[in-house]
């Protein structure tokens, strides 16, 4: 198949591109950075240099493809941009994808969504995934779409490093012994590659997870990996979390969104739909990621 991949050579798109090329597909990878062209071509894929904001570019790149894999990417620096409405921005990217897909005539789409996309309330920063899913659902009925809904990424735990070094603890506005799901980007890529080669019909979703583990177990595993066997997970109030993020000069909308998202993890509210549609867990466990965490921690 002729497949277009968004997300450049990121944590998911890189292993996905590699697997699809190895399976004999003709793959085009979209990147906003021309410096990535050689790396993309080294995988045996074609590079298309342009941005998600450019609908004409997306339309041209999608034209002739049998399938497109869409995702909304962003630099973490955007979280600190006080002039950015991140929900509206991401929704606009969703609209750009919709327009490009419809105009180009693509009939099969795999979209990277997220846990929390089943609802428009109480999910904080994840709200835009609900919005974008519904934007794409406005495409003509003959466009088949698979929405991939991964849970929290292991590499998001790298944000714990700062408080571990400063406070000798993982600090967040939730915690305890209730298990929650986490996922490796490698398992996400594997599931997407699998779904690409399965039949397409209508609109479907699939959750993706690698492990289910409690905050206290996370602290124990990561602590052991970095030589801090007594590392604890400290649960603070929503107000304390918000004040800390505002002091770090986060965009207020983003800070409130993250606090609300984490609050929805308490009692498993965020995972209600996930629990009704549980996936088979992937192969990469937190104990595997802990080695990568330790490498980054010790740099």
N, C-alpha and C positions, 0 to 999 in steps of 0.2 A: 504493500500500500504506500501511497504518497501521504506522509504525515507531517504536519507542522507542529512544532513544539515551542511554546512560549516559556519564559523563565531563564533564558540564556543557559549557562552551564552551572546552575545553582545546585543546592543540596538534593533536589528531586530530579530536575531536568537533566543533570549530568548523567546519573546512572540510568535514567530512563532512555536517554538518547543512545547510550552505549548498548543497552540491551536490544533496543529496536533495530539498530544498525546490524547487530550480530544476527538478528533473526531475518535479515534480508530486506527490511523495509527501506524505502527512500525517505530520508528524514531531513527536514529543513528546520533549523533552530533560529528563533528570533532572539536577537540581543541588541541592546541599545549601545553597546560599546564595540567599536570597530576593532579594538585590540583583541577581542575574543574570537575574531574570524579564524585565525590560524588554529586555535585550540579546537574550535568546532569542526573544522575541516580535518583535523588530525584524528577525529573519531570516525571519519568517513561520512559525515553529514555536510549539508550545505548551510551556509550562514546567510541570514537575512538581517541586515543592520537597520534598525528603526525603532520606534517607540510605540507603546500601547496607546499613547495620546493621539497618534496619527492614524485616523480611520482609513484614509486612502492607502497608506502603506500596508495596514493589516489586510485590507480587502485584496490588494494586489498579491500579497504573500499567500493568502488563503486560497485564492483562485486556482482551481485544478487539483486541490488536495482531496483525498478520500476521507480524511479525518483531521481534526485539529484538537490539540490539547491546550486548554486555556487555563491560566492562573493569574492572579493579581499579585504582582511583586512590589516591593518597596524597600527603600533603604531605612534602617532603623533611625537615622537622623531625622526622618520625617516626624517621629514622635515628639521631637522637641521644637518643631516649627509652629509657632503660635499663630501663624497666619493660615494654617492649613486646616480645612474641615475634612478630616480623613475619611469619614463615612461618605460624604458627598463625592469626594475625589474617587474613591474606590467604586462607588456606584456608577460614576461616569465611565470608568474603564469597562465596567460590565456592559454599559450601553454601547460603547465602541465595539466591543466584541460582538454583541448582538447585530449591530448594523453590518459589520464586516462579514459575519457568517451568512447573513441573509442575502447580502449583495453578491457575495462570491459563489453562492450556491452550494456550500458545504452541507452535507446531510448527516454527518456523524461528528459528535462533539463529546469530548471528555473534559469536564471542568473540575478543577481542584477547588472544592468548597471547604467546609470545616465542621467540626463538632459545633453545635449551637445554631446551625443553619435552619433547624426545624421551626424556629420561633423568632418573632420580632420583638420580644419583650424579655427583660431580665438577663440578657446575655452580654450586655456591655459592648465592648469593642467588636465582638463577633457579629453584631447586628448586620453589618454590610454583607456578610455571606448569605443571610436570608434574603436580603434585597437583591443581590446579584443572581441568586438562583431563580428568583421570580422574574427578573428582567429577561433572563435567558429562556424561561418558560413561555415567554411571549412570542418566541420564534414560531414559524409555521409548524403545523403538526407533523409534517414529513421530515423534520429535523429531529433525529433521535439524540438524546442527551443522557450521559451518565454523570451524575454528580458524586464525586469522591469526597467523603467527609472524614478526614483524619482527625485524630484527637490531638492533645498537646504534644509538640515535638520535643524529643529529648534535648535538642540543642538549646531550647529555651531555658534549660536549667543552667546554662552558662551565666545567666544573669544573677545566679545565686553567689557567684564567686566574690562579688564586691562585698556583700554583707558577711560572708564567711570570713574574709580577711579583716574586715573592720570590726565585726561584732562576734566572731567565732560562732555564728549560727546562720541557718537559713531563715529568712524572715519574710512572712507573707500574711495576708489577712484571711488565711484559712490554714488548716493543718489537721493533725490527729491521726487516727488509725483506720479511717475509712479509705478503702482502696479506690483508686481512680486510674483510668487508662492513659498510657503514654505511647508514643510511636517513633520509630526510626524512619528518616527519609528514605532509607534503602528499602524498607518494607513497603512504603508508599509507592515508590517507583515500581517495585515488583508487582503490586496489585494493579496499578494503572496499565502496565505492559500486558498483564493477563486480561484485563477488561477490554483493551484495544482489540484483541484477537477473538473476543467472544461476539456473538450476534448482537446487533443493536435493534432496539424496538422501544418506542415511546420515551418516557422519562423515568429514570430509575436512580436510586442512590445507594451507596455502600459505605459503611463506616470502616475505618482502617485503624488498627491498634496493634502494638507489639507486646505490651506487658500491662498488667494491672497491679498497682502497688500503692501503698499508703504514703502520705508525707513523712511519717516517722520512719518508715522503711527506706524511703529515698535518702533521708539524712544518714541513716546507718550505712547504706551501701556507698554513697558518695564519700562519707567520712572515712570509711575504711580505705577507699581508693587513694585519698590524699593524705593519709597518715593522721587523721583526726577521728579515731574510733568513738570518741564521746560527742561528736557533732550532733546538735539538736536542731529540730525544726521549731521555730518560735512563731506562734500565731498571735498577731496583733489585731487591733480593731480596724474597721474600714476607715475611720477618721485618721488614725495614725498612718495607715498606708497612704492615704490620699495626701496628707500633709508632707510625708516623706518624698513623694513623687513631685509634688509642687515645689518643694525646696530644691529638687534636682532640676527644676525648670522644664518639666514635661509640659507639653501642650495640655491645657486644662481638660479639653474634651477627651484626649487620649488617656490622661491620668484617671479621670472618672470612669472611662470605659474599661480600663484594666481592673480597677477596684471592683466594679460591678461584675465583671466576668469572674474574678476570683471568688467573690461572694457567692455566686451561683454554683460554685463547686461544693460549697458547704451543704451537706445533706443530700448531695448528688442531684440537685435540681438541673444542672447543666447536662447531666447524663441520662435523663429520663428516657429520651427517644433512643439514645445509644443502647440502653439496657433492653429496650424492646426489639432492637435489631442488631444484637451482638454479633460481631464478626469473629472468625477464627483468628486467634492471635498470631502475629508474625514471628519470625525466627530470632530477631535481635532483641535481647532483653536488656534491662537497665544495667545489669552487671557487665554486659559487653560495652555499653556506652560509658560506664564509669571509668574505663581506661582512657577514653578520649577526653573525658572531663578532667581527669588528673593531669594529662599532658598540657591542657590549656591552663589549668590552675597553676601549674608549676613554671609556666613560661615567665 
